Amino acid sequence: MNLSKKTAYLTTQLSGLEILVTDLQQELMNTAKTVNDKLSTAADWQVEQEQVSGQLTHRTNALKESIATLQAELAEFQHQQPEDKLYSRAQKMVKLGADVNELMVVCQLPRIEAEMLIAMHKRSSKSSS
């Protein structure tokens, strides 16, 4: 091959490589843009997830506080309840016709309290009639 043919051949090869480099640069720019878009989307998603996590943490803490308050109230209520339960039960028994001895045995009330509950029931049933 003579020199002019070799030069033409090399020039053609060089032009082809320049086109290839241009195509690769364009592809690289497109890929970089896609990666940047995905990184931006991921960053937005991360911020959103952090906000949701913060809200859930806040709600969880609020619920924990509510549960603790309710547990304290329940414990207090349970400590106050035994006598109230006995009197409520005694009142129901009186309405169903229980006598003094039944109230004394079942509700463990002193005779005077059992008699007083029956008397109060008789008085309230007369006034409501």
N, CA, C and O atoms as a GROMACS GRO file, in nm:
protein
  516
    1MET      N    1   0.082  -0.118   0.000
    1MET     CA    2   0.000   0.000   0.000
    1MET      C    3   0.088   0.125   0.000
    1MET      O    4   0.191   0.133   0.067
    2ASN      N    5   0.043   0.219  -0.075
    2ASN     CA    6   0.124   0.340  -0.078
    2ASN      C    7   0.082   0.433   0.035
    2ASN      O    8  -0.015   0.408   0.105
    3LEU      N    9   0.155   0.536   0.049
    3LEU     CA   10   0.140   0.627   0.162
    3LEU      C   11   0.004   0.699   0.158
    3LEU      O   12  -0.057   0.714   0.264
    4SER      N   13  -0.044   0.741   0.048
    4SER     CA   14  -0.170   0.814   0.040
    4SER      C   15  -0.286   0.720   0.075
    4SER      O   16  -0.383   0.763   0.137
    5LYS      N   17  -0.276   0.593   0.034
    5LYS     CA   18  -0.382   0.498   0.068
    5LYS      C   19  -0.381   0.470   0.218
    5LYS      O   20  -0.486   0.461   0.282
    6LYS      N   21  -0.259   0.457   0.275
    6LYS     CA   22  -0.249   0.434   0.418
    6LYS      C   23  -0.302   0.554   0.496
    6LYS      O   24  -0.370   0.538   0.597
    7THR      N   25  -0.272   0.672   0.449
    7THR     CA   26  -0.320   0.793   0.514
    7THR      C   27  -0.472   0.799   0.506
    7THR      O   28  -0.539   0.831   0.604
    8ALA      N   29  -0.528   0.768   0.388
    8ALA     CA   30  -0.674   0.769   0.372
    8ALA      C   31  -0.737   0.664   0.462
    8ALA      O   32  -0.840   0.689   0.524
    9TYR      N   33  -0.674   0.548   0.468
    9TYR     CA   34  -0.726   0.440   0.552
    9TYR      C   35  -0.723   0.481   0.699
    9TYR      O   36  -0.820   0.461   0.772
   10LEU      N   37  -0.611   0.539   0.742
   10LEU     CA   38  -0.598   0.582   0.881
   10LEU      C   39  -0.695   0.698   0.912
   10LEU      O   40  -0.748   0.705   1.023
   11THR      N   41  -0.716   0.786   0.815
   11THR     CA   42  -0.809   0.897   0.833
   11THR      C   43  -0.951   0.843   0.850
   11THR      O   44  -1.027   0.891   0.934
   12THR      N   45  -0.985   0.744   0.770
   12THR     CA   46  -1.117   0.682   0.780
   12THR      C   47  -1.131   0.614   0.917
   12THR      O   48  -1.233   0.627   0.984
   13GLN      N   49  -1.028   0.542   0.956
   13GLN     CA   50  -1.029   0.476   1.087
   13GLN      C   51  -1.045   0.580   1.199
   13GLN      O   52  -1.122   0.559   1.293
   14LEU      N   53  -0.973   0.690   1.188
   14LEU     CA   54  -0.979   0.796   1.288
   14LEU      C   55  -1.118   0.858   1.294
   14LEU      O   56  -1.170   0.885   1.402
   15SER      N   57  -1.179   0.881   1.178
   15SER     CA   58  -1.314   0.937   1.173
   15SER      C   59  -1.412   0.841   1.240
   15SER      O   60  -1.500   0.882   1.316
   16GLY      N   61  -1.396   0.713   1.211
   16GLY     CA   62  -1.483   0.613   1.274
   16GLY      C   63  -1.467   0.611   1.425
   16GLY      O   64  -1.565   0.600   1.499
   17LEU      N   65  -1.342   0.622   1.472
   17LEU     CA   66  -1.316   0.625   1.617
   17LEU      C   67  -1.372   0.752   1.681
   17LEU      O   68  -1.422   0.749   1.793
   18GLU      N   69  -1.362   0.865   1.609
   18GLU     CA   70  -1.417   0.990   1.662
   18GLU      C   71  -1.569   0.980   1.676
   18GLU      O   72  -1.626   1.027   1.775
   19ILE      N   73  -1.634   0.918   1.578
   19ILE     CA   74  -1.779   0.898   1.586
   19ILE      C   75  -1.812   0.807   1.705
   19ILE      O   76  -1.906   0.833   1.780
   20LEU      N   77  -1.732   0.701   1.721
   20LEU     CA   78  -1.752   0.608   1.832
   20LEU      C   79  -1.734   0.679   1.967
   20LEU      O   80  -1.813   0.658   2.059
   21VAL      N   81  -1.630   0.763   1.977
   21VAL     CA   82  -1.606   0.838   2.101
   21VAL      C   83  -1.722   0.933   2.128
   21VAL      O   84  -1.766   0.944   2.242
   22THR      N   85  -1.772   1.002   2.025
   22THR     CA   86  -1.886   1.093   2.041
   22THR      C   87  -2.009   1.016   2.089
   22THR      O   88  -2.078   1.060   2.180
   23ASP      N   89  -2.034   0.900   2.028
   23ASP     CA   90  -2.149   0.816   2.070
   23ASP      C   91  -2.132   0.771   2.216
   23ASP      O   92  -2.227   0.774   2.294
   24LEU      N   93  -2.010   0.730   2.252
   24LEU     CA   94  -1.985   0.687   2.389
   24LEU      C   95  -2.001   0.801   2.489
   24LEU      O   96  -2.053   0.782   2.598
   25GLN      N   97  -1.955   0.922   2.450
   25GLN     CA   98  -1.971   1.038   2.537
   25GLN      C   99  -2.119   1.070   2.558
   25GLN      O  100  -2.161   1.101   2.669
   26GLN      N  101  -2.197   1.061   2.451
   26GLN     CA  102  -2.342   1.087   2.460
   26GLN      C  103  -2.407   0.982   2.550
   26GLN      O  104  -2.490   1.016   2.635
   27GLU      N  105  -2.370   0.857   2.531
   27GLU     CA  106  -2.424   0.749   2.615
   27GLU      C  107  -2.385   0.769   2.761
   27GLU      O  108  -2.466   0.746   2.851
   28LEU      N  109  -2.262   0.812   2.784
   28LEU     CA  110  -2.216   0.839   2.920
   28LEU      C  111  -2.297   0.952   2.983
   28LEU      O  112  -2.335   0.943   3.100
   29MET      N  113  -2.323   1.058   2.907
   29MET     CA  114  -2.404   1.170   2.958
   29MET      C  115  -2.546   1.124   2.989
   29MET      O  116  -2.602   1.162   3.092
   30ASN      N  117  -2.604   1.042   2.901
   30ASN     CA  118  -2.740   0.990   2.926
   30ASN      C  119  -2.743   0.903   3.051
   30ASN      O  120  -2.836   0.912   3.131
   31THR      N  121  -2.641   0.819   3.066
   31THR     CA  122  -2.634   0.732   3.184
   31THR      C  123  -2.615   0.815   3.310
   31THR      O  124  -2.677   0.787   3.413
   32ALA      N  125  -2.531   0.916   3.304
   32ALA     CA  126  -2.509   1.003   3.420
   32ALA      C  127  -2.638   1.074   3.459
   32ALA      O  128  -2.669   1.087   3.577
   33LYS      N  129  -2.713   1.121   3.359
   33LYS     CA  130  -2.841   1.187   3.388
   33LYS      C  131  -2.937   1.090   3.454
   33LYS      O  132  -3.004   1.126   3.550
   34THR      N  133  -2.945   0.967   3.403
   34THR     CA  134  -3.033   0.866   3.461
   34THR      C  135  -2.993   0.836   3.605
   34THR      O  136  -3.079   0.827   3.693
   35VAL      N  137  -2.863   0.822   3.629
   35VAL     CA  138  -2.814   0.795   3.764
   35VAL      C  139  -2.848   0.912   3.857
   35VAL      O  140  -2.893   0.890   3.969
   36ASN      N  141  -2.826   1.035   3.810
   36ASN     CA  142  -2.858   1.153   3.892
   36ASN      C  143  -3.006   1.161   3.923
   36ASN      O  144  -3.045   1.193   4.035
   37ASP      N  145  -3.090   1.131   3.822
   37ASP     CA  146  -3.235   1.131   3.845
   37ASP      C  147  -3.273   1.027   3.951
   37ASP      O  148  -3.354   1.054   4.039
   38LYS      N  149  -3.213   0.909   3.940
   38LYS     CA  150  -3.244   0.803   4.037
   38LYS      C  151  -3.193   0.838   4.176
   38LYS      O  152  -3.258   0.809   4.276
   39LEU      N  153  -3.075   0.901   4.182
   39LEU     CA  154  -3.023   0.945   4.312
   39LEU      C  155  -3.113   1.050   4.374
   39LEU      O  156  -3.138   1.049   4.495
   40SER      N  157  -3.162   1.141   4.293
   40SER     CA  158  -3.252   1.245   4.342
   40SER      C  159  -3.382   1.183   4.393
   40SER      O  160  -3.432   1.220   4.499
   41THR      N  161  -3.436   1.087   4.317
   41THR     CA  162  -3.558   1.018   4.358
   41THR      C  163  -3.534   0.943   4.488
   41THR      O  164  -3.618   0.945   4.578
   42ALA      N  165  -3.419   0.876   4.498
   42ALA     CA  166  -3.386   0.801   4.620
   42ALA      C  167  -3.371   0.896   4.738
   42ALA      O  168  -3.414   0.863   4.849
   43ALA      N  169  -3.311   1.010   4.717
   43ALA     CA  170  -3.293   1.108   4.825
   43ALA      C  171  -3.429   1.160   4.872
   43ALA      O  172  -3.453   1.172   4.992
   44ASP      N  173  -3.518   1.190   4.776
   44ASP     CA  174  -3.653   1.234   4.811
   44ASP      C  175  -3.726   1.127   4.891
   44ASP      O  176  -3.791   1.156   4.991
   45TRP      N  177  -3.713   1.002   4.846
   45TRP     CA  178  -3.777   0.890   4.913
   45TRP      C  179  -3.722   0.876   5.056
   45TRP      O  180  -3.798   0.851   5.150
   46GLN      N  181  -3.590   0.891   5.071
   46GLN     CA  182  -3.528   0.880   5.202
   46GLN      C  183  -3.580   0.988   5.296
   46GLN      O  184  -3.610   0.960   5.412
   47VAL      N  185  -3.592   1.110   5.247
   47VAL     CA  186  -3.644   1.220   5.330
   47VAL      C  187  -3.787   1.188   5.373
   47VAL      O  188  -3.824   1.206   5.489
   48GLU      N  189  -3.867   1.141   5.278
   48GLU     CA  190  -4.006   1.106   5.308
   48GLU      C  191  -4.012   0.994   5.413
   48GLU      O  192  -4.091   1.001   5.507
   49GLN      N  193  -3.928   0.894   5.398
   49GLN     CA  194  -3.926   0.782   5.493
   49GLN      C  195  -3.880   0.829   5.631
   49GLN      O  196  -3.931   0.780   5.732
   50GLU      N  197  -3.786   0.921   5.636
   50GLU     CA  198  -3.741   0.975   5.764
   50GLU      C  199  -3.854   1.052   5.832
   50GLU      O  200  -3.870   1.045   5.954
   51GLN      N  201  -3.932   1.126   5.754
   51GLN     CA  202  -4.045   1.200   5.809
   51GLN      C  203  -4.150   1.102   5.863
   51GLN      O  204  -4.202   1.121   5.973
   52VAL      N  205  -4.179   0.998   5.785
   52VAL     CA  206  -4.277   0.898   5.829
   52VAL      C  207  -4.226   0.830   5.956
   52VAL      O  208  -4.302   0.807   6.050
   53SER      N  209  -4.098   0.797   5.958
   53SER     CA  210  -4.039   0.732   6.075
   53SER      C  211  -4.050   0.823   6.198
   53SER      O  212  -4.081   0.777   6.307
   54GLY      N  213  -4.024   0.951   6.178
   54GLY     CA  214  -4.036   1.046   6.288
   54GLY      C  215  -4.178   1.055   6.340
   54GLY      O  216  -4.202   1.060   6.460
   55GLN      N  217  -4.274   1.059   6.246
   55GLN     CA  218  -4.414   1.064   6.287
   55GLN      C  219  -4.454   0.937   6.362
   55GLN      O  220  -4.524   0.944   6.464
   56LEU      N  221  -4.408   0.822   6.313
   56LEU     CA  222  -4.440   0.696   6.380
   56LEU      C  223  -4.377   0.690   6.519
   56LEU      O  224  -4.438   0.641   6.614
   57THR      N  225  -4.255   0.740   6.530
   57THR     CA  226  -4.189   0.743   6.661
   57THR      C  227  -4.267   0.832   6.757
   57THR      O  228  -4.288   0.796   6.873
   58HIS      N  229  -4.310   0.948   6.707
   58HIS     CA  230  -4.389   1.039   6.790
   58HIS      C  231  -4.520   0.973   6.834
   58HIS      O  232  -4.556   0.979   6.951
   59ARG      N  233  -4.590   0.910   6.739
   59ARG     CA  234  -4.716   0.843   6.772
   59ARG      C  235  -4.694   0.728   6.869
   59ARG      O  236  -4.773   0.707   6.962
   60THR      N  237  -4.586   0.653   6.848
   60THR     CA  238  -4.555   0.541   6.938
   60THR      C  239  -4.530   0.592   7.080
   60THR      O  240  -4.580   0.534   7.176
   61ASN      N  241  -4.454   0.699   7.091
   61ASN     CA  242  -4.428   0.756   7.223
   61ASN      C  243  -4.556   0.807   7.288
   61ASN      O  244  -4.576   0.790   7.408
   62ALA      N  245  -4.642   0.870   7.208
   62ALA     CA  246  -4.770   0.919   7.262
   62ALA      C  247  -4.855   0.802   7.309
   62ALA      O  248  -4.919   0.809   7.415
   63LEU      N  249  -4.857   0.694   7.231
   63LEU     CA  250  -4.934   0.576   7.271
   63LEU      C  251  -4.877   0.513   7.397
   63LEU      O  252  -4.952   0.467   7.484
   64LYS      N  253  -4.744   0.509   7.407
   64LYS     CA  254  -4.681   0.455   7.527
   64LYS      C  255  -4.722   0.537   7.650
   64LYS      O  256  -4.752   0.482   7.756
   65GLU      N  257  -4.722   0.669   7.634
   65GLU     CA  258  -4.762   0.756   7.745
   65GLU      C  259  -4.908   0.731   7.781
   65GLU      O  260  -4.943   0.726   7.898
   66SER      N  261  -4.994   0.717   7.680
   66SER     CA  262  -5.136   0.690   7.704
   66SER      C  263  -5.155   0.558   7.776
   66SER      O  264  -5.235   0.546   7.868
   67ILE      N  265  -5.080   0.457   7.732
   67ILE     CA  266  -5.089   0.325   7.795
   67ILE      C  267  -5.044   0.333   7.940
   67ILE      O  268  -5.108   0.276   8.029
   68ALA      N  269  -4.934   0.403   7.963
   68ALA     CA  270  -4.885   0.416   8.101
   68ALA      C  271  -4.988   0.488   8.188
   68ALA      O  272  -5.011   0.448   8.302
   69THR      N  273  -5.050   0.593   8.134
   69THR     CA  274  -5.153   0.665   8.209
   69THR      C  275  -5.272   0.575   8.237
   69THR      O  276  -5.323   0.571   8.349
   70LEU      N  277  -5.315   0.502   8.134
   70LEU     CA  278  -5.429   0.412   8.153
   70LEU      C  279  -5.398   0.300   8.252
   70LEU      O  280  -5.483   0.262   8.332
   71GLN      N  281  -5.275   0.249   8.248
   71GLN     CA  282  -5.236   0.145   8.343
   71GLN      C  283  -5.237   0.200   8.486
   71GLN      O  284  -5.281   0.132   8.579
   72ALA      N  285  -5.190   0.321   8.502
   72ALA     CA  286  -5.190   0.383   8.635
   72ALA      C  287  -5.333   0.405   8.683
   72ALA      O  288  -5.366   0.379   8.799
   73GLU      N  289  -5.419   0.453   8.592
   73GLU     CA  290  -5.559   0.474   8.629
   73GLU      C  291  -5.627   0.342   8.662
   73GLU      O  292  -5.706   0.334   8.756
   74LEU      N  293  -5.597   0.239   8.585
   74LEU     CA  294  -5.655   0.108   8.610
   74LEU      C  295  -5.610   0.053   8.745
   74LEU      O  296  -5.691  -0.002   8.820
   75ALA      N  297  -5.482   0.068   8.774
   75ALA     CA  298  -5.432   0.020   8.904
   75ALA      C  299  -5.501   0.095   9.018
   75ALA      O  300  -5.538   0.035   9.118
   76GLU      N  301  -5.516   0.226   9.001
   76GLU     CA  302  -5.584   0.306   9.103
   76GLU      C  303  -5.729   0.262   9.115
   76GLU      O  304  -5.782   0.248   9.226
   77PHE      N  305  -5.793   0.242   9.003
   77PHE     CA  306  -5.933   0.200   9.000
   77PHE      C  307  -5.949   0.063   9.067
   77PHE      O  308  -6.043   0.041   9.143
   78GLN      N  309  -5.856  -0.028   9.038
   78GLN     CA  310  -5.864  -0.162   9.096
   78GLN      C  311  -5.845  -0.157   9.248
   78GLN      O  312  -5.904  -0.236   9.320
   79HIS      N  313  -5.763  -0.064   9.295
   79HIS     CA  314  -5.743  -0.053   9.439
   79HIS      C  315  -5.866   0.007   9.508
   79HIS      O  316  -5.894  -0.023   9.624
   80GLN      N  317  -5.939   0.090   9.437
   80GLN     CA  318  -6.057   0.153   9.495
   80GLN      C  319  -6.181   0.065   9.482
   80GLN      O  320  -6.276   0.080   9.558
   81GLN      N  321  -6.180  -0.026   9.388
   81GLN     CA  322  -6.298  -0.100   9.350
   81GLN      C  323  -6.351  -0.204   9.448
   81GLN      O  324  -6.473  -0.219   9.454
   82PRO      N  325  -6.272  -0.277   9.525
   82PRO     CA  326  -6.330  -0.390   9.598
   82PRO      C  327  -6.454  -0.355   9.679
   82PRO      O  328  -6.554  -0.427   9.672
   83GLU      N  329  -6.450  -0.247   9.756
   83GLU     CA  330  -6.568  -0.211   9.836
   83GLU      C  331  -6.685  -0.172   9.747
   83GLU      O  332  -6.799  -0.210   9.772
   84ASP      N  333  -6.656  -0.094   9.641
   84ASP     CA  334  -6.762  -0.052   9.550
   84ASP      C  335  -6.829  -0.173   9.485
   84ASP      O  336  -6.951  -0.176   9.468
   85LYS      N  337  -6.748  -0.272   9.448
   85LYS     CA  338  -6.804  -0.391   9.386
   85LYS      C  339  -6.897  -0.464   9.481
   85LYS      O  340  -7.004  -0.511   9.442
   86LEU      N  341  -6.855  -0.473   9.607
   86LEU     CA  342  -6.939  -0.541   9.705
   86LEU      C  343  -7.072  -0.469   9.722
   86LEU      O  344  -7.177  -0.532   9.728
   87TYR      N  345  -7.068  -0.337   9.729
   87TYR     CA  346  -7.192  -0.261   9.747
   87TYR      C  347  -7.280  -0.268   9.622
   87TYR      O  348  -7.402  -0.278   9.631
   88SER      N  349  -7.216  -0.263   9.504
   88SER     CA  350  -7.295  -0.276   9.381
   88SER      C  351  -7.361  -0.413   9.375
   88SER      O  352  -7.479  -0.426   9.340
   89ARG      N  353  -7.284  -0.514   9.411
   89ARG     CA  354  -7.339  -0.649   9.410
   89ARG      C  355  -7.452  -0.661   9.514
   89ARG      O  356  -7.556  -0.722   9.489
   90ALA      N  357  -7.430  -0.602   9.629
   90ALA     CA  358  -7.532  -0.606   9.734
   90ALA      C  359  -7.659  -0.536   9.689
   90ALA      O  360  -7.769  -0.585   9.714
   91GLN      N  361  -7.645  -0.422   9.622
   91GLN     CA  362  -7.763  -0.349   9.572
   91GLN      C  363  -7.839  -0.433   9.470
   91GLN      O  364  -7.962  -0.436   9.471
   92LYS      N  365  -7.767  -0.500   9.382
   92LYS     CA  366  -7.833  -0.586   9.283
   92LYS      C  367  -7.906  -0.700   9.353
   92LYS      O  368  -8.018  -0.735   9.315
   93MET      N  369  -7.842  -0.758   9.454
   93MET     CA  370  -7.906  -0.868   9.527
   93MET      C  371  -8.032  -0.820   9.598
   93MET      O  372  -8.132  -0.892   9.602
   94VAL      N  373  -8.028  -0.699   9.654
   94VAL     CA  374  -8.146  -0.643   9.721
   94VAL      C  375  -8.259  -0.626   9.621
   94VAL      O  376  -8.374  -0.659   9.651
   95LYS      N  377  -8.227  -0.574   9.502
   95LYS     CA  378  -8.330  -0.557   9.398
   95LYS      C  379  -8.392  -0.690   9.358
   95LYS      O  380  -8.509  -0.697   9.321
   96LEU      N  381  -8.310  -0.796   9.368
   96LEU     CA  382  -8.361  -0.929   9.332
   96LEU      C  383  -8.429  -0.998   9.450
   96LEU      O  384  -8.478  -1.111   9.437
   97GLY      N  385  -8.433  -0.930   9.567
   97GLY     CA  386  -8.507  -0.984   9.680
   97GLY      C  387  -8.424  -1.052   9.787
   97GLY      O  388  -8.479  -1.127   9.868
   98ALA      N  389  -8.296  -1.029   9.790
   98ALA     CA  390  -8.212  -1.092   9.892
   98ALA      C  391  -8.246  -1.037  10.030
   98ALA      O  392  -8.288  -0.922  10.043
   99ASP      N  393  -8.229  -1.119  10.132
   99ASP     CA  394  -8.254  -1.074  10.269
   99ASP      C  395  -8.123  -1.036  10.337
   99ASP      O  396  -8.015  -1.045  10.278
  100VAL      N  397  -8.134  -0.992  10.463
  100VAL     CA  398  -8.019  -0.944  10.538
  100VAL      C  399  -7.912  -1.052  10.551
  100VAL      O  400  -7.794  -1.024  10.531
  101ASN      N  401  -7.952  -1.174  10.583
  101ASN     CA  402  -7.854  -1.281  10.603
  101ASN      C  403  -7.778  -1.311  10.474
  101ASN      O  404  -7.657  -1.334  10.478
  102GLU      N  405  -7.848  -1.312  10.360
  102GLU     CA  406  -7.779  -1.336  10.232
  102GLU      C  407  -7.675  -1.228  10.206
  102GLU      O  408  -7.563  -1.259  10.165
  103LEU      N  409  -7.711  -1.104  10.230
  103LEU     CA  410  -7.617  -0.994  10.208
  103LEU      C  411  -7.496  -1.006  10.301
  103LEU      O  412  -7.383  -0.979  10.260
  104MET      N  413  -7.520  -1.045  10.424
  104MET     CA  414  -7.411  -1.059  10.519
  104MET      C  415  -7.313  -1.169  10.476
  104MET      O  416  -7.192  -1.154  10.488
  105VAL      N  417  -7.367  -1.280  10.426
  105VAL     CA  418  -7.283  -1.394  10.390
  105VAL      C  419  -7.214  -1.370  10.256
  105VAL      O  420  -7.092  -1.380  10.246
  106VAL      N  421  -7.292  -1.338  10.154
  106VAL     CA  422  -7.237  -1.327  10.019
  106VAL      C  423  -7.147  -1.204  10.005
  106VAL      O  424  -7.039  -1.213   9.947
  107CYS      N  425  -7.189  -1.091  10.056
  107CYS     CA  426  -7.114  -0.966  10.038
  107CYS      C  427  -7.027  -0.931  10.157
  107CYS      O  428  -6.955  -0.831  10.156
  108GLN      N  429  -7.032  -1.013  10.260
  108GLN     CA  430  -6.952  -0.992  10.381
  108GLN      C  431  -6.975  -0.852  10.440
  108GLN      O  432  -6.882  -0.780  10.476
  109LEU      N  433  -7.105  -0.817  10.448
  109LEU     CA  434  -7.141  -0.688  10.505
  109LEU      C  435  -7.182  -0.706  10.651
  109LEU      O  436  -7.237  -0.810  10.688
  110PRO      N  437  -7.156  -0.606  10.734
  110PRO     CA  438  -7.210  -0.611  10.869
  110PRO      C  439  -7.363  -0.601  10.864
  110PRO      O  440  -7.419  -0.546  10.769
  111ARG      N  441  -7.430  -0.655  10.966
  111ARG     CA  442  -7.577  -0.658  10.969
  111ARG      C  443  -7.635  -0.518  10.948
  111ARG      O  444  -7.730  -0.503  10.872
  112ILE      N  445  -7.580  -0.418  11.014
  112ILE     CA  446  -7.635  -0.283  11.005
  112ILE      C  447  -7.632  -0.230  10.862
  112ILE      O  448  -7.726  -0.164  10.817
  113GLU      N  449  -7.523  -0.259  10.789
  113GLU     CA  450  -7.513  -0.213  10.650
  113GLU      C  451  -7.611  -0.288  10.561
  113GLU      O  452  -7.673  -0.229  10.474
  114ALA      N  453  -7.625  -0.416  10.583
  114ALA     CA  454  -7.720  -0.495  10.505
  114ALA      C  455  -7.861  -0.445  10.528
  114ALA      O  456  -7.939  -0.430  10.433
  115GLU      N  457  -7.896  -0.418  10.655
  115GLU     CA  458  -8.030  -0.366  10.686
  115GLU      C  459  -8.052  -0.229  10.623
  115GLU      O  460  -8.160  -0.198  10.573
  116MET      N  461  -7.946  -0.146  10.626
  116MET     CA  462  -7.955  -0.011  10.568
  116MET      C  463  -7.979  -0.020  10.417
  116MET      O  464  -8.061   0.055  10.364
  117LEU      N  465  -7.908  -0.109  10.347
  117LEU     CA  466  -7.928  -0.123  10.202
  117LEU      C  467  -8.070  -0.166  10.170
  117LEU      O  468  -8.130  -0.115  10.076
  118ILE      N  469  -8.123  -0.259  10.247
  118ILE     CA  470  -8.260  -0.306  10.223
  118ILE      C  471  -8.359  -0.193  10.250
  118ILE      O  472  -8.454  -0.174  10.175
  119ALA      N  473  -8.336  -0.117  10.358
  119ALA     CA  474  -8.424  -0.005  10.390
  119ALA      C  475  -8.418   0.102  10.280
  119ALA      O  476  -8.522   0.156  10.241
  120MET      N  477  -8.300   0.130  10.231
  120MET     CA  478  -8.287   0.231  10.123
  120MET      C  479  -8.359   0.183   9.997
  120MET      O  480  -8.423   0.262   9.928
  121HIS      N  481  -8.348   0.055   9.969
  121HIS     CA  482  -8.415   0.001   9.850
  121HIS      C  483  -8.566   0.012   9.864
  121HIS      O  484  -8.635   0.049   9.769
  122LYS      N  485  -8.618  -0.021   9.983
  122LYS     CA  486  -8.762  -0.012  10.006
  122LYS      C  487  -8.810   0.132   9.992
  122LYS      O  488  -8.915   0.159   9.934
  123ARG      N  489  -8.730   0.226  10.045
  123ARG     CA  490  -8.766   0.367  10.039
  123ARG      C  491  -8.766   0.415   9.894
  123ARG      O  492  -8.859   0.484   9.853
  124SER      N  493  -8.661   0.378   9.814
  124SER     CA  494  -8.653   0.426   9.676
  124SER      C  495  -8.760   0.359   9.589
  124SER      O  496  -8.809   0.422   9.495
  125SER      N  497  -8.796   0.235   9.619
  125SER     CA  498  -8.901   0.170   9.538
  125SER      C  499  -9.036   0.228   9.570
  125SER      O  500  -9.123   0.229   9.482
  126LYS      N  501  -9.060   0.277   9.695
  126LYS     CA  502  -9.187   0.342   9.730
  126LYS      C  503  -9.197   0.479   9.664
  126LYS      O  504  -9.303   0.518   9.615
  127SER      N  505  -9.086   0.552   9.661
  127SER     CA  506  -9.089   0.687   9.605
  127SER      C  507  -9.099   0.684   9.453
  127SER      O  508  -9.148   0.780   9.392
  128SER      N  509  -9.052   0.576   9.390
  128SER     CA  510  -9.061   0.568   9.244
  128SER      C  511  -9.195   0.511   9.200
  128SER      O  512  -9.227   0.515   9.081
  129SER      N  513  -9.274   0.458   9.293
  129SER     CA  514  -9.406   0.403   9.256
  129SER      C  515  -9.511   0.508   9.241
  129SER      O  516  -9.626   0.476   9.210
   0.00000   0.00000   0.00000
